[in-house]
Amino acid sequence: MSEFSVPSAVVQIGQKMVEAGHASFWVGPGLRDLLTAIPPSHFELSTDTSLREILDRFPNGVLIENRRDSVMVPSRAGPVDVSPFRAGAHIEDDLAHRDFTINAIAYDIADRKWLDPYGGRADLEHGLVRAVRNARDRIDEDPIRALRGIRLAATRGWRLDQEIENALSRAQTALAKIPREPVRRELIAILLSAGASQGLEQLSRSGITSTLAPGTTPGSGAVVDRLACDLELRLAGWLRGTRVRTVLQRLRFSRSTIDRVELLLRFHHSDTQINAMTPPAVARFARRVGAPNLGALIALREAEIETAGDESEAARSALQILRESLASLRESERTASVRSQLMFSGADVIACIGCEPGPRVGRAIDYLAERIRLNPALNSPDALRELLRDWVDEVG
């Protein structure tokens, strides 16, 4: 963490502001990420001038109103957000109103000095997410900071300071009233993180879950942790027991996401009936659900069973039947895909072997499809006729 290197294309932007006589500082998450050897997605520069002058200095800059009046300046190394000081005439005023100490570090471009009034660099060293000054005040200023803190801890393997933990509940009511996009973005990052269970548990303890997704099943984080990093699958693992469509619509998820999560939760306990179903009924169920969703259902039930410690013979038997059905369904889909690519039709089969229309034609096509699946180079009319004659000699 001792090394600090800003790309030269970004340095030029900061240097241009310094040369114009303005106090200018690298700040924010981009600086934090550089200190932890993580490539930043963007950079932030804070300066003691106006938006108008920033736009005059950078004619290719774009004003971004929803980022507290910043100017996004493109560079070869990525976007740079250039902003006037937000809370006063000095950088110290700006830092005092940032969310966490790890984001309240500044680097003076002109003097090449660090400003770290709240011990952010030490907190980075210890993996601690701590509020600037008073956690309650920071969350009251912007309730999305509660989700951001949980997300940082979950995605980076850090821990929340106890004062922030105690203040998270202050965001519970306010989060229901702010725009859904930032809420959804933070929730997605938490769900897809390596520390999803930690993040979901913090959401639950703070009461935020009861506001955003009432009815979730206790211990859902342990289920989510056992699932692949698939958003819809992990949403299903989290939202068991909720009115899932209502929850996801309020969070403004896409219709396709809502439909798939709802389907997974509608069928995810079907394995309890599988042992009593006939093989044809299981096959119909598998076709109805489809291979991708059936695989997700199996994964979801396996995660639930492992979490609950259910080692019953019935549970193992049902899952095995579903796995076999999935394998059969995938094989059928592969065969159907190859059949559609065959350079040979049913009429060609009839002409080649002189049979009547009927099941024999279908069996012949299936045989050719299987051979082509194993060796696509055989997919030509002449090679297929030769294969078909061999098949007739073999089966009669």
SEVEXSE-877794 format. One record per residue (C-alpha): residue number from 0; residue in one letter; x, y, z. Coordinates in steps of 0.2 Angstrom, whole numbers. Layout:
<sites>
<site num="NUM" residu="a" px="X" py="Y" pz="Z"/>
...
</sites>
This chain:
<sites>
<site num="0" residu="m" px="0" py="0" pz="0"/>
<site num="1" residu="s" px="15" py="11" pz="0"/>
<site num="2" residu="e" px="15" py="13" pz="-19"/>
<site num="3" residu="f" px="4" py="27" pz="-26"/>
<site num="4" residu="s" px="4" py="28" pz="-45"/>
<site num="5" residu="v" px="-9" py="38" pz="-55"/>
<site num="6" residu="p" px="-9" py="35" pz="-74"/>
<site num="7" residu="s" px="-1" py="49" pz="-84"/>
<site num="8" residu="a" px="-17" py="53" pz="-94"/>
<site num="9" residu="v" px="-25" py="56" pz="-77"/>
<site num="10" residu="v" px="-11" py="66" pz="-70"/>
<site num="11" residu="q" px="-11" py="78" pz="-85"/>
<site num="12" residu="i" px="-29" py="83" pz="-80"/>
<site num="13" residu="g" px="-24" py="86" pz="-62"/>
<site num="14" residu="q" px="-9" py="96" pz="-67"/>
<site num="15" residu="k" px="-19" py="107" pz="-79"/>
<site num="16" residu="m" px="-29" py="113" pz="-64"/>
<site num="17" residu="v" px="-14" py="116" pz="-53"/>
<site num="18" residu="e" px="-6" py="126" pz="-67"/>
<site num="19" residu="a" px="-21" py="137" pz="-68"/>
<site num="20" residu="g" px="-18" py="141" pz="-50"/>
<site num="21" residu="h" px="-31" py="130" pz="-41"/>
<site num="22" residu="a" px="-29" py="119" pz="-26"/>
<site num="23" residu="s" px="-32" py="102" pz="-33"/>
<site num="24" residu="f" px="-33" py="85" pz="-24"/>
<site num="25" residu="w" px="-36" py="66" pz="-29"/>
<site num="26" residu="v" px="-50" py="60" pz="-18"/>
<site num="27" residu="g" px="-63" py="47" pz="-16"/>
<site num="28" residu="p" px="-65" py="28" pz="-20"/>
<site num="29" residu="g" px="-53" py="29" pz="-35"/>
<site num="30" residu="l" px="-39" py="35" pz="-23"/>
<site num="31" residu="r" px="-44" py="21" pz="-10"/>
<site num="32" residu="d" px="-43" py="8" pz="-23"/>
<site num="33" residu="l" px="-26" py="13" pz="-29"/>
<site num="34" residu="l" px="-20" py="12" pz="-11"/>
<site num="35" residu="t" px="-26" py="-6" pz="-10"/>
<site num="36" residu="a" px="-19" py="-11" pz="-27"/>
<site num="37" residu="i" px="-36" py="-12" pz="-35"/>
<site num="38" residu="p" px="-37" py="-4" pz="-53"/>
<site num="39" residu="p" px="-50" py="10" pz="-51"/>
<site num="40" residu="s" px="-65" py="11" pz="-62"/>
<site num="41" residu="h" px="-64" py="30" pz="-62"/>
<site num="42" residu="f" px="-54" py="44" pz="-53"/>
<site num="43" residu="e" px="-60" py="60" pz="-44"/>
<site num="44" residu="l" px="-52" py="77" pz="-43"/>
<site num="45" residu="s" px="-58" py="90" pz="-31"/>
<site num="46" residu="t" px="-53" py="108" pz="-33"/>
<site num="47" residu="d" px="-57" py="126" pz="-27"/>
<site num="48" residu="t" px="-65" py="132" pz="-43"/>
<site num="49" residu="s" px="-82" py="133" pz="-51"/>
<site num="50" residu="l" px="-91" py="121" pz="-63"/>
<site num="51" residu="r" px="-91" py="134" pz="-76"/>
<site num="52" residu="e" px="-72" py="136" pz="-75"/>
<site num="53" residu="i" px="-70" py="117" pz="-75"/>
<site num="54" residu="l" px="-80" py="116" pz="-91"/>
<site num="55" residu="d" px="-70" py="130" pz="-99"/>
<site num="56" residu="r" px="-54" py="121" pz="-95"/>
<site num="57" residu="f" px="-60" py="104" pz="-102"/>
<site num="58" residu="p" px="-72" py="108" pz="-117"/>
<site num="59" residu="n" px="-74" py="89" pz="-119"/>
<site num="60" residu="g" px="-80" py="87" pz="-101"/>
<site num="61" residu="v" px="-99" py="82" pz="-98"/>
<site num="62" residu="l" px="-109" py="89" pz="-84"/>
<site num="63" residu="i" px="-116" py="75" pz="-73"/>
<site num="64" residu="e" px="-130" py="83" pz="-62"/>
<site num="65" residu="n" px="-134" py="67" pz="-53"/>
<site num="66" residu="r" px="-116" py="66" pz="-46"/>
<site num="67" residu="r" px="-118" py="82" pz="-36"/>
<site num="68" residu="d" px="-113" py="93" pz="-50"/>
<site num="69" residu="s" px="-97" py="85" pz="-57"/>
<site num="70" residu="v" px="-89" py="86" pz="-74"/>
<site num="71" residu="m" px="-84" py="70" pz="-81"/>
<site num="72" residu="v" px="-68" py="72" pz="-91"/>
<site num="73" residu="p" px="-63" py="57" pz="-102"/>
<site num="74" residu="s" px="-45" py="51" pz="-103"/>
<site num="75" residu="r" px="-36" py="36" pz="-110"/>
<site num="76" residu="a" px="-35" py="29" pz="-93"/>
<site num="77" residu="g" px="-54" py="31" pz="-89"/>
<site num="78" residu="p" px="-66" py="44" pz="-84"/>
<site num="79" residu="v" px="-61" py="58" pz="-72"/>
<site num="80" residu="d" px="-74" py="67" pz="-61"/>
<site num="81" residu="v" px="-69" py="84" pz="-58"/>
<site num="82" residu="s" px="-79" py="93" pz="-45"/>
<site num="83" residu="p" px="-78" py="110" pz="-35"/>
<site num="84" residu="f" px="-76" py="108" pz="-16"/>
<site num="85" residu="r" px="-93" py="102" pz="-10"/>
<site num="86" residu="a" px="-95" py="108" pz="8"/>
<site num="87" residu="g" px="-85" py="124" pz="9"/>
<site num="88" residu="a" px="-69" py="133" pz="3"/>
<site num="89" residu="h" px="-56" py="120" pz="8"/>
<site num="90" residu="i" px="-53" py="102" pz="5"/>
<site num="91" residu="e" px="-55" py="99" pz="24"/>
<site num="92" residu="d" px="-73" py="104" pz="23"/>
<site num="93" residu="d" px="-76" py="92" pz="8"/>
<site num="94" residu="l" px="-68" py="78" pz="18"/>
<site num="95" residu="a" px="-78" py="81" pz="33"/>
<site num="96" residu="h" px="-94" py="76" pz="24"/>
<site num="97" residu="r" px="-88" py="61" pz="15"/>
<site num="98" residu="d" px="-96" py="44" pz="20"/>
<site num="99" residu="f" px="-81" py="33" pz="27"/>
<site num="100" residu="t" px="-64" py="37" pz="33"/>
<site num="101" residu="i" px="-57" py="26" pz="19"/>
<site num="102" residu="n" px="-65" py="38" pz="6"/>
<site num="103" residu="a" px="-60" py="54" pz="16"/>
<site num="104" residu="i" px="-42" py="53" pz="11"/>
<site num="105" residu="a" px="-34" py="66" pz="-1"/>
<site num="106" residu="y" px="-18" py="69" pz="-11"/>
<site num="107" residu="d" px="-12" py="86" pz="-14"/>
<site num="108" residu="i" px="-7" py="87" pz="-32"/>
<site num="109" residu="a" px="4" py="102" pz="-31"/>
<site num="110" residu="d" px="12" py="99" pz="-14"/>
<site num="111" residu="r" px="13" py="80" pz="-16"/>
<site num="112" residu="k" px="6" py="77" pz="1"/>
<site num="113" residu="w" px="-7" py="66" pz="9"/>
<site num="114" residu="l" px="-21" py="73" pz="19"/>
<site num="115" residu="d" px="-29" py="60" pz="30"/>
<site num="116" residu="p" px="-38" py="69" pz="45"/>
<site num="117" residu="y" px="-49" py="54" pz="50"/>
<site num="118" residu="g" px="-36" py="40" pz="49"/>
<site num="119" residu="g" px="-42" py="32" pz="33"/>
<site num="120" residu="r" px="-26" py="24" pz="28"/>
<site num="121" residu="a" px="-24" py="15" pz="44"/>
<site num="122" residu="d" px="-42" py="9" pz="42"/>
<site num="123" residu="l" px="-38" py="2" pz="25"/>
<site num="124" residu="e" px="-23" py="-7" pz="33"/>
<site num="125" residu="h" px="-35" py="-15" pz="45"/>
<site num="126" residu="g" px="-49" py="-18" pz="33"/>
<site num="127" residu="l" px="-61" py="-7" pz="43"/>
<site num="128" residu="v" px="-76" py="3" pz="37"/>
<site num="129" residu="r" px="-78" py="17" pz="48"/>
<site num="130" residu="a" px="-89" py="33" pz="47"/>
<site num="131" residu="v" px="-81" py="50" pz="46"/>
<site num="132" residu="r" px="-84" py="58" pz="63"/>
<site num="133" residu="n" px="-102" py="53" pz="67"/>
<site num="134" residu="a" px="-110" py="37" pz="59"/>
<site num="135" residu="r" px="-128" py="43" pz="62"/>
<site num="136" residu="d" px="-125" py="60" pz="54"/>
<site num="137" residu="r" px="-117" py="52" pz="39"/>
<site num="138" residu="i" px="-131" py="40" pz="36"/>
<site num="139" residu="d" px="-144" py="53" pz="39"/>
<site num="140" residu="e" px="-136" py="64" pz="26"/>
<site num="141" residu="d" px="-138" py="50" pz="13"/>
<site num="142" residu="p" px="-146" py="33" pz="18"/>
<site num="143" residu="i" px="-138" py="24" pz="3"/>
<site num="144" residu="r" px="-122" py="25" pz="13"/>
<site num="145" residu="a" px="-129" py="11" pz="24"/>
<site num="146" residu="l" px="-130" py="-1" pz="9"/>
<site num="147" residu="r" px="-113" py="5" pz="3"/>
<site num="148" residu="g" px="-105" py="1" pz="19"/>
<site num="149" residu="i" px="-112" py="-16" pz="19"/>
<site num="150" residu="r" px="-107" py="-19" pz="1"/>
<site num="151" residu="l" px="-89" py="-13" pz="4"/>
<site num="152" residu="a" px="-88" py="-25" pz="19"/>
<site num="153" residu="a" px="-96" py="-40" pz="9"/>
<site num="154" residu="t" px="-86" py="-37" pz="-7"/>
<site num="155" residu="r" px="-69" py="-33" pz="0"/>
<site num="156" residu="g" px="-69" py="-45" pz="15"/>
<site num="157" residu="w" px="-68" py="-30" pz="27"/>
<site num="158" residu="r" px="-78" py="-27" pz="43"/>
<site num="159" residu="l" px="-90" py="-13" pz="48"/>
<site num="160" residu="d" px="-86" py="-2" pz="63"/>
<site num="161" residu="q" px="-98" py="-5" pz="78"/>
<site num="162" residu="e" px="-104" py="13" pz="77"/>
<site num="163" residu="i" px="-109" py="10" pz="59"/>
<site num="164" residu="e" px="-117" py="-6" pz="63"/>
<site num="165" residu="n" px="-127" py="3" pz="77"/>
<site num="166" residu="a" px="-133" py="17" pz="64"/>
<site num="167" residu="l" px="-138" py="6" pz="50"/>
<site num="168" residu="s" px="-156" py="5" pz="56"/>
<site num="169" residu="r" px="-158" py="23" pz="54"/>
<site num="170" residu="a" px="-158" py="20" pz="35"/>
<site num="171" residu="q" px="-172" py="8" pz="36"/>
<site num="172" residu="t" px="-187" py="19" pz="33"/>
<site num="173" residu="a" px="-177" py="32" pz="22"/>
<site num="174" residu="l" px="-172" py="19" pz="9"/>
<site num="175" residu="a" px="-190" py="15" pz="5"/>
<site num="176" residu="k" px="-191" py="33" pz="-1"/>
<site num="177" residu="i" px="-176" py="36" pz="-12"/>
<site num="178" residu="p" px="-173" py="32" pz="-30"/>
<site num="179" residu="r" px="-173" py="13" pz="-34"/>
<site num="180" residu="e" px="-158" py="13" pz="-45"/>
<site num="181" residu="p" px="-144" py="15" pz="-32"/>
<site num="182" residu="v" px="-153" py="4" pz="-20"/>
<site num="183" residu="r" px="-154" py="-10" pz="-33"/>
<site num="184" residu="r" px="-136" py="-7" pz="-38"/>
<site num="185" residu="e" px="-130" py="-10" pz="-20"/>
<site num="186" residu="l" px="-141" py="-25" pz="-17"/>
<site num="187" residu="i" px="-134" py="-33" pz="-33"/>
<site num="188" residu="a" px="-116" py="-30" pz="-28"/>
<site num="189" residu="i" px="-120" py="-38" pz="-11"/>
<site num="190" residu="l" px="-129" py="-53" pz="-18"/>
<site num="191" residu="l" px="-115" py="-57" pz="-30"/>
<site num="192" residu="s" px="-101" py="-54" pz="-18"/>
<site num="193" residu="a" px="-90" py="-68" pz="-10"/>
<site num="194" residu="g" px="-97" py="-61" pz="7"/>
<site num="195" residu="a" px="-115" py="-62" pz="2"/>
<site num="196" residu="s" px="-120" py="-71" pz="18"/>
<site num="197" residu="q" px="-112" py="-58" pz="29"/>
<site num="198" residu="g" px="-120" py="-44" pz="19"/>
<site num="199" residu="l" px="-137" py="-51" pz="20"/>
<site num="200" residu="e" px="-136" py="-55" pz="38"/>
<site num="201" residu="q" px="-131" py="-36" pz="41"/>
<site num="202" residu="l" px="-146" py="-31" pz="31"/>
<site num="203" residu="s" px="-157" py="-42" pz="41"/>
<site num="204" residu="r" px="-150" py="-37" pz="58"/>
<site num="205" residu="s" px="-152" py="-18" pz="54"/>
<site num="206" residu="g" px="-171" py="-20" pz="49"/>
<site num="207" residu="i" px="-167" py="-15" pz="31"/>
<site num="208" residu="t" px="-172" py="-32" pz="24"/>
<site num="209" residu="s" px="-189" py="-30" pz="32"/>
<site num="210" residu="t" px="-192" py="-14" pz="22"/>
<site num="211" residu="l" px="-185" py="-19" pz="5"/>
<site num="212" residu="a" px="-190" py="-37" pz="5"/>
<site num="213" residu="p" px="-202" py="-42" pz="19"/>
<site num="214" residu="g" px="-205" py="-60" pz="22"/>
<site num="215" residu="t" px="-187" py="-67" pz="18"/>
<site num="216" residu="t" px="-183" py="-84" pz="26"/>
<site num="217" residu="p" px="-171" py="-83" pz="41"/>
<site num="218" residu="g" px="-153" py="-89" pz="36"/>
<site num="219" residu="s" px="-155" py="-86" pz="18"/>
<site num="220" residu="g" px="-138" py="-79" pz="17"/>
<site num="221" residu="a" px="-131" py="-97" pz="20"/>
<site num="222" residu="v" px="-141" py="-103" pz="5"/>
<site num="223" residu="v" px="-135" py="-89" pz="-6"/>
<site num="224" residu="d" px="-117" py="-92" pz="-2"/>
<site num="225" residu="r" px="-119" py="-110" pz="-9"/>
<site num="226" residu="l" px="-126" py="-104" pz="-26"/>
<site num="227" residu="a" px="-116" py="-100" pz="-41"/>
<site num="228" residu="c" px="-113" py="-81" pz="-45"/>
<site num="229" residu="d" px="-129" py="-80" pz="-55"/>
<site num="230" residu="l" px="-140" py="-65" pz="-50"/>
<site num="231" residu="e" px="-157" py="-72" pz="-53"/>
<site num="232" residu="l" px="-152" py="-88" pz="-44"/>
<site num="233" residu="r" px="-146" py="-79" pz="-29"/>
<site num="234" residu="l" px="-161" py="-68" pz="-29"/>
<site num="235" residu="a" px="-172" py="-83" pz="-28"/>
<site num="236" residu="g" px="-161" py="-90" pz="-14"/>
<site num="237" residu="w" px="-163" py="-73" pz="-5"/>
<site num="238" residu="l" px="-182" py="-70" pz="-8"/>
<site num="239" residu="r" px="-189" py="-87" pz="-3"/>
<site num="240" residu="g" px="-205" py="-83" pz="7"/>
<site num="241" residu="t" px="-208" py="-66" pz="0"/>
<site num="242" residu="r" px="-220" py="-59" pz="-13"/>
<site num="243" residu="v" px="-206" py="-60" pz="-25"/>
<site num="244" residu="r" px="-214" py="-51" pz="-40"/>
<site num="245" residu="t" px="-220" py="-36" pz="-29"/>
<site num="246" residu="v" px="-202" py="-35" pz="-21"/>
<site num="247" residu="l" px="-193" py="-35" pz="-37"/>
<site num="248" residu="q" px="-205" py="-23" pz="-46"/>
<site num="249" residu="r" px="-203" py="-11" pz="-32"/>
<site num="250" residu="l" px="-184" py="-12" pz="-34"/>
<site num="251" residu="r" px="-186" py="-9" pz="-53"/>
<site num="252" residu="f" px="-179" py="-26" pz="-59"/>
<site num="253" residu="s" px="-182" py="-30" pz="-77"/>
<site num="254" residu="r" px="-197" py="-40" pz="-82"/>
<site num="255" residu="s" px="-186" py="-55" pz="-88"/>
<site num="256" residu="t" px="-177" py="-56" pz="-71"/>
<site num="257" residu="i" px="-193" py="-55" pz="-62"/>
<site num="258" residu="d" px="-201" py="-69" pz="-72"/>
<site num="259" residu="r" px="-186" py="-81" pz="-70"/>
<site num="260" residu="v" px="-185" py="-78" pz="-51"/>
<site num="261" residu="e" px="-203" py="-81" pz="-49"/>
<site num="262" residu="l" px="-202" py="-97" pz="-60"/>
<site num="263" residu="l" px="-188" py="-103" pz="-49"/>
<site num="264" residu="l" px="-198" py="-100" pz="-33"/>
<site num="265" residu="r" px="-214" py="-107" pz="-40"/>
<site num="266" residu="f" px="-206" py="-124" pz="-44"/>
<site num="267" residu="h" px="-191" py="-125" pz="-31"/>
<site num="268" residu="h" px="-200" py="-137" pz="-20"/>
<site num="269" residu="s" px="-206" py="-148" pz="-34"/>
<site num="270" residu="d" px="-193" py="-161" pz="-29"/>
<site num="271" residu="t" px="-205" py="-166" pz="-14"/>
<site num="272" residu="q" px="-217" py="-173" pz="-26"/>
<site num="273" residu="i" px="-204" py="-181" pz="-38"/>
<site num="274" residu="n" px="-203" py="-198" pz="-29"/>
<site num="275" residu="a" px="-222" py="-200" pz="-32"/>
<site num="276" residu="m" px="-221" py="-196" pz="-51"/>
<site num="277" residu="t" px="-220" py="-208" pz="-65"/>
<site num="278" residu="p" px="-205" py="-206" pz="-77"/>
<site num="279" residu="p" px="-216" py="-199" pz="-91"/>
<site num="280" residu="a" px="-223" py="-186" pz="-78"/>
<site num="281" residu="v" px="-205" py="-181" pz="-73"/>
<site num="282" residu="a" px="-200" py="-180" pz="-91"/>
<site num="283" residu="r" px="-215" py="-168" pz="-94"/>
<site num="284" residu="f" px="-210" py="-158" pz="-79"/>
<site num="285" residu="a" px="-192" py="-156" pz="-85"/>
<site num="286" residu="r" px="-197" py="-151" pz="-103"/>
<site num="287" residu="r" px="-209" py="-138" pz="-95"/>
<site num="288" residu="v" px="-196" py="-130" pz="-84"/>
<site num="289" residu="g" px="-182" py="-131" pz="-97"/>
<site num="290" residu="a" px="-164" py="-136" pz="-95"/>
<site num="291" residu="p" px="-156" py="-120" pz="-88"/>
<site num="292" residu="n" px="-170" py="-117" pz="-76"/>
<site num="293" residu="l" px="-170" py="-136" pz="-70"/>
<site num="294" residu="g" px="-151" py="-135" pz="-67"/>
<site num="295" residu="a" px="-155" py="-119" pz="-56"/>
<site num="296" residu="l" px="-169" py="-127" pz="-47"/>
<site num="297" residu="i" px="-157" py="-142" pz="-43"/>
<site num="298" residu="a" px="-144" py="-130" pz="-37"/>
<site num="299" residu="l" px="-156" py="-120" pz="-26"/>
<site num="300" residu="r" px="-163" py="-136" pz="-18"/>
<site num="301" residu="e" px="-146" py="-143" pz="-15"/>
<site num="302" residu="a" px="-141" py="-127" pz="-6"/>
<site num="303" residu="e" px="-157" py="-127" pz="5"/>
<site num="304" residu="i" px="-155" py="-145" pz="9"/>
<site num="305" residu="e" px="-136" py="-143" pz="14"/>
<site num="306" residu="t" px="-140" py="-128" pz="24"/>
<site num="307" residu="a" px="-154" py="-137" pz="33"/>
<site num="308" residu="g" px="-144" py="-153" pz="35"/>
<site num="309" residu="d" px="-157" py="-163" pz="27"/>
<site num="310" residu="e" px="-149" py="-180" pz="23"/>
<site num="311" residu="s" px="-165" py="-190" pz="21"/>
<site num="312" residu="e" px="-166" py="-203" pz="8"/>
<site num="313" residu="a" px="-182" py="-195" pz="0"/>
<site num="314" residu="a" px="-172" py="-179" pz="-3"/>
<site num="315" residu="r" px="-157" py="-188" pz="-10"/>
<site num="316" residu="s" px="-168" py="-199" pz="-21"/>
<site num="317" residu="a" px="-178" py="-184" pz="-28"/>
<site num="318" residu="l" px="-163" py="-174" pz="-32"/>
<site num="319" residu="q" px="-155" py="-189" pz="-41"/>
<site num="320" residu="i" px="-171" py="-191" pz="-52"/>
<site num="321" residu="l" px="-170" py="-173" pz="-56"/>
<site num="322" residu="r" px="-152" py="-174" pz="-61"/>
<site num="323" residu="e" px="-155" py="-189" pz="-72"/>
<site num="324" residu="s" px="-170" py="-179" pz="-80"/>
<site num="325" residu="l" px="-158" py="-164" pz="-83"/>
<site num="326" residu="a" px="-145" py="-175" pz="-91"/>
<site num="327" residu="s" px="-158" py="-183" pz="-102"/>
<site num="328" residu="l" px="-166" py="-166" pz="-107"/>
<site num="329" residu="r" px="-149" py="-159" pz="-111"/>
<site num="330" residu="e" px="-146" py="-174" pz="-122"/>
<site num="331" residu="s" px="-162" py="-172" pz="-131"/>
<site num="332" residu="e" px="-159" py="-154" pz="-134"/>
<site num="333" residu="r" px="-142" py="-157" pz="-141"/>
<site num="334" residu="t" px="-149" py="-171" pz="-152"/>
<site num="335" residu="a" px="-163" py="-159" pz="-158"/>
<site num="336" residu="s" px="-151" py="-145" pz="-162"/>
<site num="337" residu="v" px="-140" py="-157" pz="-172"/>
<site num="338" residu="r" px="-156" py="-164" pz="-181"/>
<site num="339" residu="s" px="-160" py="-146" pz="-186"/>
<site num="340" residu="q" px="-143" py="-144" pz="-194"/>
<site num="341" residu="l" px="-143" py="-161" pz="-204"/>
<site num="342" residu="m" px="-141" py="-160" pz="-222"/>
<site num="343" residu="f" px="-154" py="-174" pz="-224"/>
<site num="344" residu="s" px="-173" py="-173" pz="-222"/>
<site num="345" residu="g" px="-186" py="-186" pz="-219"/>
<site num="346" residu="a" px="-190" py="-186" pz="-237"/>
<site num="347" residu="d" px="-172" py="-190" pz="-241"/>
<site num="348" residu="v" px="-172" py="-205" pz="-229"/>
<site num="349" residu="i" px="-188" py="-212" pz="-237"/>
<site num="350" residu="a" px="-180" py="-210" pz="-254"/>
<site num="351" residu="c" px="-164" py="-218" pz="-248"/>
<site num="352" residu="i" px="-170" py="-233" pz="-240"/>
<site num="353" residu="g" px="-187" py="-235" pz="-248"/>
<site num="354" residu="c" px="-197" py="-236" pz="-232"/>
<site num="355" residu="e" px="-215" py="-228" pz="-228"/>
<site num="356" residu="p" px="-217" py="-212" pz="-218"/>
<site num="357" residu="g" px="-218" py="-217" pz="-199"/>
<site num="358" residu="p" px="-207" py="-220" pz="-184"/>
<site num="359" residu="r" px="-193" py="-229" pz="-194"/>
<site num="360" residu="v" px="-190" py="-212" pz="-202"/>
<site num="361" residu="g" px="-188" py="-204" pz="-185"/>
<site num="362" residu="r" px="-176" py="-217" pz="-179"/>
<site num="363" residu="a" px="-166" py="-215" pz="-194"/>
<site num="364" residu="i" px="-164" py="-196" pz="-192"/>
<site num="365" residu="d" px="-160" py="-199" pz="-173"/>
<site num="366" residu="y" px="-146" py="-211" pz="-178"/>
<site num="367" residu="l" px="-139" py="-199" pz="-191"/>
<site num="368" residu="a" px="-140" py="-184" pz="-179"/>
<site num="369" residu="e" px="-130" py="-194" pz="-166"/>
<site num="370" residu="r" px="-117" py="-199" pz="-178"/>
<site num="371" residu="i" px="-115" py="-181" pz="-184"/>
<site num="372" residu="r" px="-114" py="-175" pz="-166"/>
<site num="373" residu="l" px="-99" py="-186" pz="-163"/>
<site num="374" residu="n" px="-91" py="-181" pz="-180"/>
<site num="375" residu="p" px="-98" py="-165" pz="-188"/>
<site num="376" residu="a" px="-87" py="-168" pz="-204"/>
<site num="377" residu="l" px="-100" py="-182" pz="-209"/>
<site num="378" residu="n" px="-114" py="-169" pz="-212"/>
<site num="379" residu="s" px="-115" py="-170" pz="-231"/>
<site num="380" residu="p" px="-128" py="-179" pz="-241"/>
<site num="381" residu="d" px="-117" py="-192" pz="-248"/>
<site num="382" residu="a" px="-109" py="-196" pz="-231"/>
<site num="383" residu="l" px="-126" py="-197" pz="-223"/>
<site num="384" residu="r" px="-133" py="-209" pz="-237"/>
<site num="385" residu="e" px="-118" py="-220" pz="-234"/>
<site num="386" residu="l" px="-121" py="-220" pz="-215"/>
<site num="387" residu="l" px="-140" py="-223" pz="-217"/>
<site num="388" residu="r" px="-136" py="-239" pz="-228"/>
<site num="389" residu="d" px="-124" py="-245" pz="-215"/>
<site num="390" residu="w" px="-138" py="-242" pz="-202"/>
<site num="391" residu="v" px="-151" py="-252" pz="-212"/>
<site num="392" residu="d" px="-138" py="-267" pz="-214"/>
<site num="393" residu="e" px="-136" py="-267" pz="-196"/>
<site num="394" residu="v" px="-154" py="-265" pz="-189"/>
<site num="395" residu="g" px="-163" py="-272" pz="-204"/>
</sites>
